[in-house]
Amino acid sequence: MTQVWRDVTFAHWPVPKAAVAAILPPGLDVDTHEGQAWVSLVGFEMDGLRLRGFPAIPTTHQFLEFNVRTYVIGPEGPGVWFCSLDVAQWLPALVARVGFALPYDKGDVDVTHDRSRIVWTVDRTWPEKAQGSLAVSVAAEDVDPILDDALANFLTSRWRLYAKTRGGRLVTAPVEHEPWPLTSARFIGADTGLASIAELAVDGEPIVHYASAVHVRVGLPNFLPRRRARGPLTVWFDDDCGVCSTSVRWLLNYTDSSVTFRPNRELDDAELLTVSSDAIVVTAAGESWTAVDAVATLLERSGRLGRIAAFGLRLPGIHGLAGVVYRWVAANRARLSARLGLATGCELPKSTS
């Protein structure tokens, strides 16, 4: 897919490495410059969006976009992790969410040019309400070419993006463009609420960069190989849920001796404990899986038929459909348990906890 980015406006803030690590999925590590992690607000005008060899996409070939992003190292090398991407049109938001698993949001995105001032504003309306803004000056006295700047290169010369499907699968795509016509700019002000919502709160004055235009090509997204569980598995489940407890009682008849079942309230990992309120969690050798990926990992320890079922669950189309079903069951598990009269974890064999 080819496109042109115009009036690209960057504002970069240092953030604690631990804060970035806390929002990344397994398989990605924080990328740092001299030990420092960063988060950036980036506004630009998307122009000429098209598939290679085809005419521009009708009605959505030109629009404004505003991103919150940070910097990671993944299986394919350094790249960008997007916390959010705000646009005003539904079509690119939905296509990017489905095709690239990117967290596009819908809302009003606007840019104004007042002489040498560039002001970006965002009023997000979906999937939640949020606001943000960024104002910079590109007056002649505030602009200098960026040459041989290692930090600027780290923050802007990124050739890959990473994303995660709702089922937990990592996706990557290559990004190519000519060298940035990058200059400095002067920071005027910002509403950094979009970064705060992404759990990357920032403070102080950022480093600001500006580029007039760059031609970009984004390659097709690729699923990264799944991590396979090694060694004993621990399955953390909600034993106050009849659906969950009944599922565990059934699985006890089929899983091998390498699998242990424990109530999720005993988890000593705060992040996984939060996830476990809505999803089954499987851990092994310092790694973790949740939701549909957790189910597939567990089924692999459930005999030949389980391994066949796990393979089927991991097929892209089935994986996505299973994720929809899983989320519905998880959201309605209390009502389903009551309606079906399913017993909770108090009836589980003592050996499982």
MIDOTI-6264 format. One record per residue: x, y, z of N, C-alpha, C in turn. Coordinates in steps of 0.2 Angstrom, whole numbers, padded with zeros to 4 digits, always signed. Layout:
<pts>
XYZXYZXYZ...
</pts>
This chain:
<pts>
+0004-0006+0000+0000+0000+0000+0004+0006+0000+0003+0011-0004+0007+0017-0005+0003+0023-0002+0007+0028+0000+0003+0034+0003+0009+0039+0003+0006+0045+0004+0011+0051+0006+0009+0054+0012+0013+0055+0017+0012+0059+0023+0014+0066+0022+0010+0071+0024+0011+0078+0023+0011+0081+0030+0015+0087+0031+0014+0091+0037+0015+0086+0043+0020+0082+0043+0021+0077+0048+0024+0081+0054+0021+0080+0060+0023+0084+0066+0024+0079+0072+0030+0079+0074+0032+0074+0080+0033+0078+0086+0031+0075+0092+0033+0078+0098+0034+0072+0102+0041+0071+0105+0043+0066+0108+0045+0067+0116+0042+0063+0120+0044+0063+0127+0047+0057+0130+0052+0058+0134+0055+0052+0138+0050+0049+0143+0050+0043+0143+0045+0039+0148+0049+0034+0151+0047+0032+0157+0050+0026+0161+0050+0020+0156+0055+0016+0156+0055+0010+0152+0050+0005+0155+0049+0005+0161+0044+0000+0164+0037+0002+0162+0036+0008+0161+0029+0010+0159+0027+0007+0152+0032+0008+0147+0031+0005+0141+0031-0003+0141+0035-0006+0145+0035-0013+0145+0028-0016+0148+0025-0012+0152+0019-0014+0155+0013-0014+0150+0014-0011+0144+0008-0011+0139+0010-0015+0133+0016-0018+0133+0018-0022+0127+0015-0029+0128+0013-0033+0123+0012-0040+0123+0018-0044+0123+0017-0050+0125+0023-0055+0125+0026-0055+0118+0032-0056+0117+0036-0056+0111+0039-0049+0109+0037-0044+0112+0040-0037+0111+0044-0035+0117+0049-0031+0116+0053-0028+0121+0054-0021+0120+0055-0017+0125+0056-0010+0124+0062-0008+0120+0062-0004+0116+0068-0001+0112+0069+0006+0115+0076+0006+0117+0078+0012+0120+0084+0016+0117+0085+0022+0118+0090+0026+0116+0095+0028+0122+0100+0025+0122+0105+0026+0128+0101+0025+0134+0097+0019+0134+0094+0017+0140+0087+0020+0142+0085+0025+0137+0079+0029+0138+0073+0027+0134+0067+0026+0136+0062+0024+0132+0058+0031+0130+0054+0031+0125+0051+0037+0122+0044+0035+0120+0039+0040+0120+0033+0040+0117+0032+0046+0113+0028+0046+0108+0028+0051+0103+0021+0053+0101+0019+0059+0100+0013+0061+0097+0015+0063+0090+0011+0060+0085+0012+0062+0078+0006+0063+0074+0006+0069+0071+0000+0071+0067+0003+0072+0060-0002+0070+0055+0000+0071+0048-0006+0070+0044-0005+0072+0037-0011+0072+0033-0009+0066+0028-0013+0061+0028-0013+0055+0023-0015+0057+0017-0011+0056+0011-0013+0058+0005-0011+0052+0000-0015+0051-0005-0014+0047-0011-0014+0039-0008-0018+0038-0004-0018+0031-0001-0021+0026-0006-0017+0021-0008-0019+0016-0013-0015+0010-0013-0018+0005-0015-0015-0002-0016-0010-0001-0022-0004-0004-0022+0001-0003-0028-0003-0006-0034-0002-0001-0039-0005-0003-0046-0012-0002-0047-0015+0001-0042-0022+0003-0042-0023+0010-0041-0029+0013-0043-0030+0020-0042-0032+0021-0035-0031+0028-0033-0033+0030-0026-0039+0027-0023-0040+0025-0017-0046+0023-0014-0051+0028-0014-0057+0027-0017-0062+0033-0017-0064+0035-0010-0065+0041-0009-0068+0044-0003-0063+0044+0003-0058+0039+0003-0053+0039+0009-0046+0039+0007-0044+0042+0001-0037+0043-0001-0034+0048+0002-0038+0053+0006-0034+0059+0009-0038+0060+0015-0034+0060+0021-0038+0061+0028-0032+0063+0033-0034+0066+0038-0029+0067+0044-0029+0062+0049-0023+0061+0052-0022+0055+0056-0017+0058+0062-0019+0056+0068-0015+0058+0074-0014+0051+0078-0007+0050+0079-0005+0044+0082-0002+0045+0089-0002+0040+0093+0002+0039+0099+0006+0033+0098+0013+0034+0099+0017+0028+0097+0023+0027+0102+0025+0021+0102+0032+0020+0106+0036+0016+0102+0042+0014+0105+0047+0010+0101+0049+0004+0104+0049-0001+0100+0050-0008+0102+0055-0012+0098+0057-0018+0100+0061-0023+0097+0057-0029+0097+0056-0032+0091+0052-0038+0090+0056-0043+0086+0053-0049+0085+0056-0054+0081+0059-0052+0075+0056-0047+0071+0059-0045+0065+0063-0039+0066+0065-0037+0072+0069-0031+0073+0066-0025+0076+0069-0019+0076+0066-0013+0079+0060-0011+0075+0055-0008+0078+0049-0005+0075+0045-0001+0079+0039+0001+0077+0035+0005+0081+0029+0001+0084+0027+0003+0090+0021+0000+0093+0016+0006+0094+0010+0005+0090+0005+0011+0091+0000+0010+0097+0000+0015+0101-0005+0014+0106-0012+0016+0104-0012+0021+0099-0019+0023+0096-0017+0027+0089-0022+0027+0085-0022+0030+0078-0029+0033+0077-0029+0040+0078-0036+0043+0077-0037+0045+0070-0043+0044+0067-0044+0047+0061-0052+0049+0061-0054+0052+0056-0061+0055+0056-0066+0050+0052-0063+0046+0048-0067+0042+0043-0068+0034+0046-0073+0032+0045-0075+0025+0048-0071+0020+0043-0071+0021+0037-0068+0015+0032-0061+0014+0034-0056+0019+0034-0049+0017+0035-0048+0014+0042-0052+0017+0047-0052+0014+0054-0054+0007+0054-0059+0005+0051-0061-0002+0051-0057-0007+0047-0055-0004+0041-0050-0008+0037-0043-0010+0041-0041-0004+0044-0034-0005+0047-0035-0010+0053-0041-0009+0057-0042-0014+0063-0042-0021+0060-0046-0022+0055-0046-0029+0053-0040-0032+0049-0037-0027+0044-0032-0030+0040-0025-0030+0043-0024-0025+0048-0017-0024+0051-0017-0025+0058-0023-0026+0061-0024-0026+0069-0022-0020+0072-0022-0014+0069-0020-0008+0072-0025-0005+0076-0024-0002+0082-0029+0001+0086-0032+0008+0083-0035+0008+0077-0038+0014+0075-0044+0016+0079-0045+0023+0080-0050+0026+0083-0054+0031+0079-0060+0032+0080-0064+0036+0076-0066+0043+0080-0065+0048+0077-0067+0055+0080-0065+0060+0075-0065+0066+0078-0064+0072+0074-0056+0074+0074-0053+0074+0069-0046+0076+0069-0045+0082+0064-0042+0087+0067-0041+0093+0063-0034+0096+0064-0032+0100+0058-0026+0104+0059-0027+0111+0056-0024+0116+0059-0025+0122+0057-0018+0125+0056-0017+0130+0051-0011+0133+0049-0012+0141+0050-0009+0143+0055-0010+0150+0057-0003+0153+0056-0001+0156+0050+0005+0158+0048+0010+0152+0049+0015+0153+0054+0020+0148+0055+0018+0143+0061+0012+0143+0063+0009+0139+0068+0005+0133+0065+0007+0127+0068+0003+0121+0066+0000+0118+0072-0007+0118+0072-0011+0116+0078-0015+0109+0076-0014+0104+0079-0017+0098+0079-0022+0097+0084-0028+0095+0083-0033+0094+0088-0037+0087+0087-0038+0083+0092-0042+0077+0091-0047+0077+0096-0053+0075+0094-0059+0073+0098-0062+0066+0097-0059+0062+0100-0061+0055+0099-0068+0053+0102-0072+0049+0098-0078+0047+0100-0079+0040+0100-0075+0036+0097-0075+0029+0097-0068+0026+0097-0067+0020+0101-0072+0017+0105-0073+0020+0112-0069+0025+0114-0071+0029+0120-0070+0036+0118-0072+0040+0123-0071+0048+0122-0064+0050+0125-0061+0054+0121-0054+0057+0123-0053+0063+0119-0048+0067+0121-0046+0073+0117-0038+0073+0118-0036+0077+0113-0029+0078+0113-0027+0084+0108-0021+0087+0109-0019+0092+0104-0012+0093+0104-0009+0096+0099-0002+0098+0098-0001+0104+0094+0003+0109+0097+0004+0115+0093+0011+0116+0093+0014+0118+0087+0021+0119+0086+0022+0125+0081+0028+0128+0082+0029+0134+0077+0035+0131+0072+0034+0133+0066+0039+0131+0061+0041+0138+0057+0041+0143+0061+0044+0149+0059+0051+0149+0057+0054+0153+0053+0061+0152+0050+0066+0152+0056+0064+0156+0061+0069+0156+0067+0069+0150+0071+0063+0146+0070+0062+0140+0075+0064+0133+0071+0067+0134+0065+0068+0128+0061+0075+0127+0059+0078+0122+0060+0085+0120+0058+0084+0113+0055+0088+0111+0049+0088+0104+0047+0091+0100+0052+0089+0094+0053+0091+0089+0057+0096+0084+0053+0102+0085+0055+0108+0081+0052+0112+0077+0057+0113+0071+0056+0117+0066+0060+0115+0067+0067+0109+0066+0069+0106+0067+0075+0104+0060+0077+0108+0056+0081+0106+0049+0083+0099+0048+0086+0097+0053+0091+0091+0052+0094+0085+0053+0089+0086+0058+0085+0081+0060+0080+0080+0054+0075+0086+0051+0073+0086+0045+0069+0082+0039+0072+0083+0038+0079+0080+0033+0083+0073+0034+0083+0070+0040+0083+0063+0042+0084+0059+0042+0078+0062+0043+0072+0059+0044+0066+0060+0039+0061+0066+0036+0061+0068+0031+0055+0066+0024+0057+0060+0023+0057+0057+0016+0059+0054+0013+0053+0056+0006+0052+0055+0003+0045+0050-0003+0046+0047-0003+0052+0043-0009+0053+0038-0007+0059+0032-0010+0058+0026-0009+0063+0025-0016+0066+0023-0015+0072+0020-0022+0076+0013-0020+0078+0009-0025+0078+0002-0025+0081+0000-0031+0084-0005-0032+0088-0008-0038+0091-0015-0039+0089-0017-0044+0087-0024-0046+0086-0028-0046+0092-0034-0046+0092-0038-0046+0098-0038-0053+0101-0035-0058+0097-0034-0065+0100-0027-0066+0103-0023-0060+0102-0016-0061+0105-0011-0062+0100-0012-0063+0094-0007-0065+0089-0003-0058+0087+0003-0059+0087+0007-0053+0084+0007-0053+0077+0007-0047+0074+0007-0045+0067+0012-0040+0066+0016-0041+0060+0021-0036+0058+0020-0034+0051+0022-0028+0049+0022-0026+0042+0028-0021+0041+0032-0022+0035+0037-0017+0034+0035-0010+0031+0039-0005+0033+0037+0002+0031+0043+0005+0028+0042+0007+0022+0048+0010+0018+0046+0017+0016+0051+0021+0016+0051+0028+0014+0057+0031+0012+0058+0036+0009+0064+0040+0008+0066+0043+0014+0072+0046+0014+0075+0049+0021+0070+0055+0022+0069+0056+0029+0064+0062+0031+0068+0068+0029+0064+0073+0026+0066+0080+0026+0065+0083+0033+0069+0081+0038+0067+0083+0045+0070+0089+0047+0066+0093+0050+0069+0099+0053+0067+0099+0061+0070+0104+0064+0067+0105+0071+0061+0110+0071+0058+0111+0076+0052+0115+0077+0052+0117+0084+0048+0122+0086+0047+0125+0093+0040+0122+0095+0041+0120+0101+0035+0117+0105+0031+0123+0108+0024+0123+0106+0020+0128+0109+0016+0126+0115+0013+0120+0114+0009+0117+0119+0005+0111+0117+0003+0107+0121-0001+0101+0120-0006+0098+0125-0011+0095+0123-0015+0091+0128-0013+0084+0127-0010+0081+0132-0007+0074+0131-0012+0069+0134-0018+0070+0134-0023+0065+0136-0023+0059+0133-0021+0059+0126-0021+0053+0123-0016+0048+0125-0010+0051+0127-0004+0047+0129-0006+0045+0136-0010+0049+0140-0011+0046+0147-0016+0040+0147-0021+0041+0142-0026+0035+0141-0022+0029+0139-0017+0030+0136-0012+0024+0134-0008+0022+0139-0009+0025+0145-0005+0023+0151+0003+0025+0150+0004+0030+0146+0011+0033+0146+0010+0040+0147+0009+0042+0153+0009+0049+0155+0015+0053+0154+0015+0059+0151+0021+0063+0150+0021+0069+0153+0027+0072+0154+0027+0079+0157+0033+0083+0154+0033+0089+0155+0038+0093+0153+0038+0095+0145+0043+0098+0143+0043+0100+0136+0046+0095+0131+0043+0093+0126+0046+0087+0122+0051+0090+0117+0054+0085+0113+0058+0087+0107+0053+0087+0101+0053+0092+0097+0049+0092+0092+0052+0092+0085+0049+0088+0080+0052+0088+0074+0046+0089+0069+0048+0091+0063+0043+0092+0057+0046+0090+0051+0042+0087+0046+0044+0086+0039+0038+0088+0035+0040+0091+0029+0035+0093+0025+0031+0087+0021+0034+0082+0019+0031+0077+0015+0036+0071+0014+0033+0065+0014+0037+0059+0013+0033+0054+0010+0035+0050+0005+0032+0045+0001+0033+0038+0005+0028+0035+0006+0028+0029+0011+0025+0023+0007+0028+0017+0008+0025+0011+0006+0025+0006+0012+0019+0004+0014+0018-0001+0019+0016-0008+0016+0020-0013+0018+0020-0020+0015+0014-0023+0018+0012-0029+0016+0007-0033+0018+0008-0036+0026+0003-0036+0030+0005-0039+0037+0006-0046+0037+0010-0048+0041+0012-0055+0042+0011-0057+0049+0008-0063+0050+0007-0066+0057+0014-0068+0059+0016-0067+0065+0023-0069+0068+0022-0076+0070+0027-0081+0070+0026-0088+0073+0023-0087+0080+0019-0092+0082+0017-0092+0088+0022-0096+0093+0022-0093+0099+0026-0096+0104+0023-0103+0107+0026-0108+0107+0024-0114+0110+0026-0115+0117+0021-0118+0121+0023-0119+0128+0027-0124+0129+0032-0123+0134+0037-0128+0136+0037-0130+0143+0037-0136+0145+0037-0138+0152+0030-0138+0155+0029-0138+0162+0023-0138+0165+0019-0132+0163+0012-0133+0163+0007-0128+0162+0003-0126+0169+0002-0120+0170-0003-0118+0175-0008-0115+0172-0014-0117+0173-0020-0114+0171-0024-0110+0176-0025-0104+0175-0028-0099+0180-0035-0098+0178-0040-0099+0182-0047-0098+0180-0051-0095+0186-0057-0093+0184-0061-0090+0189-0065-0095+0192-0064-0097+0198-0067-0103+0201-0074-0101+0204-0076-0094+0204-0082-0092+0205-0087-0092+0199-0085-0094+0194-0089-0095+0188-0090-0102+0186-0097-0103+0185-0099-0110+0184-0097-0113+0177-0097-0108+0172-0094-0110+0166-0087-0112+0166-0083-0108+0169-0076-0109+0170-0075-0116+0174-0078-0116+0179-0076-0122+0183-0079-0129+0180-0084-0129+0177-0087-0134+0173-0082-0136+0167-0079-0131+0164-0074-0132+0159-0068-0136+0162-0066-0133+0167-0060-0136+0171-0061-0144+0173-0067-0145+0176-0069-0152+0177-0069-0156+0171-0071-0154+0166-0071-0158+0160-0064-0159+0157-0060-0154+0157-0053-0154+0155-0048-0159+0159-0050-0159+0166-0046-0164+0170-0046-0171+0168-0051-0173+0164-0052-0180+0161-0047-0181+0155-0045-0175+0152-0041-0176+0146-0034-0173+0146-0033-0168+0150-0026-0165+0150-0021-0170+0154-0015-0170+0152-0010-0174+0155-0007-0171+0161-0002-0175+0164+0000-0173+0171+0004-0167+0171+0006-0164+0165+0010-0158+0165+0005-0151+0167-0001-0152+0167-0006-0147+0168-0009-0146+0175-0008-0140+0178-0011-0139+0185-0016-0133+0184-0022-0134+0188-0027-0129+0188-0027-0126+0194-0027-0119+0194-0027-0115+0200-0032-0109+0200-0035-0107+0205-0040-0101+0205-0036-0095+0203-0038-0090+0199-0035-0084+0197-0033-0080+0203-0037-0080+0208-0036-0075+0214-0029-0077+0217-0026-0083+0216-0019-0084+0218-0014-0082+0214-0015-0078+0208-0010-0076+0204-0006-0070+0207+0000-0070+0207+0005-0065+0210+0007-0060+0205+0005-0060+0199+0007-0055+0194+0001-0051+0193+0002-0044+0194-0004-0039+0194-0007-0039+0187-0003-0038+0182-0005-0038+0175-0010-0044+0173-0007-0050+0175-0011-0056+0173-0017-0056+0177-0017-0054+0183-0023-0054+0188-0028-0050+0185-0026-0044+0182-0031-0040+0179-0034-0043+0173-0030-0046+0169-0033-0050+0163-0037-0056+0164-0035-0059+0170-0039-0065+0172-0046-0064+0174-0048-0058+0175-0055-0056+0177-0059-0057+0171-0057-0057+0165-0061-0058+0159-0059-0064+0155-0053-0067+0156-0050-0072+0152-0047-0077+0156-0047-0084+0153-0042-0089+0156-0035-0087+0154-0031-0088+0159-0023-0087+0158-0020-0094+0159-0015-0095+0154-0010-0101+0155-0003-0098+0155+0000-0101+0160+0007-0099+0161+0012-0105+0161+0018-0103+0158+0023-0109+0158+0030-0106+0157+0035-0107+0161+0042-0105+0160+0042-0098+0159+0039-0094+0163+0039-0086+0162+0035-0083+0156+0032-0087+0153+0028-0084+0147+0020-0085+0149+0016-0082+0145+0009-0082+0147+0005-0082+0140-0001-0085+0141-0006-0085+0135-0013-0083+0138-0017-0080+0134-0024-0078+0137-0029-0079+0132-0035-0080+0134-0041-0080+0130-0040-0086+0125-0042-0085+0118-0041-0091+0113-0035-0094+0113-0029-0090+0113-0023-0093+0113-0021-0097+0119-0024-0096+0125-0023-0100+0131-0027-0106+0130-0033-0106+0127-0037-0112+0126-0033-0117+0121-0030-0114+0116-0026-0118+0111-0020-0121+0114-0017-0117+0119-0011-0120+0122-0013-0126+0127-0019-0125+0130-0021-0130+0134-0023-0136+0130-0026-0135+0125-0029-0141+0121-0023-0145+0118-0017-0142+0117-0011-0146+0115-0009-0151+0120-0011-0150+0126-0009-0155+0131-0015-0160+0133-0020-0160+0128-0026-0164+0129-0027-0170+0124-0021-0173+0122-0021-0179+0117-0022-0177+0110-0023-0182+0106-0022-0181+0099-0028-0176+0096-0034-0178+0099-0040-0174+0096-0039-0166+0099-0036-0166+0105-0035-0159+0107-0030-0155+0103-0025-0159+0101-0020-0155+0096-0023-0153+0090-0027-0158+0087-0030-0156+0081-0035-0150+0082-0038-0149+0088-0043-0144+0089-0038-0137+0090-0033-0138+0093-0028-0132+0094-0026-0130+0087-0024-0134+0083-0022-0132+0076-0028-0128+0073-0034-0131+0073-0039-0127+0070-0041-0120+0073-0040-0120+0080-0041-0113+0083-0036-0108+0081-0030-0110+0079-0025-0106+0077-0025-0103+0070-0030-0106+0066-0031-0104+0059-0034-0097+0059-0031-0092+0055-0033-0085+0056-0040-0084+0056-0044-0087+0051-0051-0085+0051-0055-0088+0057-0053-0095+0059-0056-0098+0064-0054-0094+0071-0048-0092+0071-0045-0089+0077-0049-0082+0079-0051-0079+0073-0055-0072+0074-0062-0074+0076-0065-0079+0073-0072-0080+0075-0072-0083+0082-0067-0087+0084-0067-0090+0091-0066-0084+0096-0062-0079+0094-0061-0074+0098-0068-0070+0100-0072-0069+0095-0078-0066+0096-0083-0070+0100-0083-0077+0099-0087-0081+0104-0084-0081+0111-0078-0081+0111-0075-0081+0118-0077-0075+0122-0076-0069+0119-0077-0063+0122-0085-0063+0124-0089-0065+0120-0096-0065+0122-0098-0070+0128-0095-0076+0128-0096-0080+0134-0093-0077+0140-0087-0074+0139-0083-0071+0145-0088-0066+0148-0091-0062+0144-0094-0056+0146-0101-0058+0149-0104-0064+0147-0110-0066+0150-0110-0073+0154-0104-0074+0157-0103-0081+0160-0107-0081+0166-0108-0076+0170-0112-0077+0176-0119-0078+0174-0122-0075+0169-0129-0076+0167-0129-0083+0165-0124-0086+0161-0125-0092+0158-0124-0098+0163-0120-0096+0168-0119-0101+0174-0125-0102+0177-0129-0096+0179-0135-0097+0183-0140-0100+0178-0141-0099+0172-0146-0101+0168-0145-0109+0167-0139-0111+0166-0137-0118+0165-0137-0122+0172-0137-0119+0177-0136-0122+0184-0129-0125+0185-0124-0122+0182-0117-0125+0183-0114-0123+0189-0111-0128+0193-0108-0127+0199-0101-0124+0199-0099-0120+0204-0093-0116+0204-0087-0121+0207-0081-0118+0208-0075-0121+0209-0075-0125+0216-0080-0124+0220-0080-0127+0227-0080-0135+0226-0083-0137+0220-0083-0144+0219-0077-0147+0215-0072-0143+0214-0066-0146+0210-0062-0151+0215-0059-0156+0212-0055-0160+0216-0049-0156+0220-0048-0158+0226-0043-0154+0230-0036-0153+0226-0034-0158+0222-0028-0159+0219-0026-0153+0214-0032-0150+0212-0031-0145+0206-0029-0138+0209-0030-0137+0216-0028-0131+0218-0023-0131+0224
</pts>
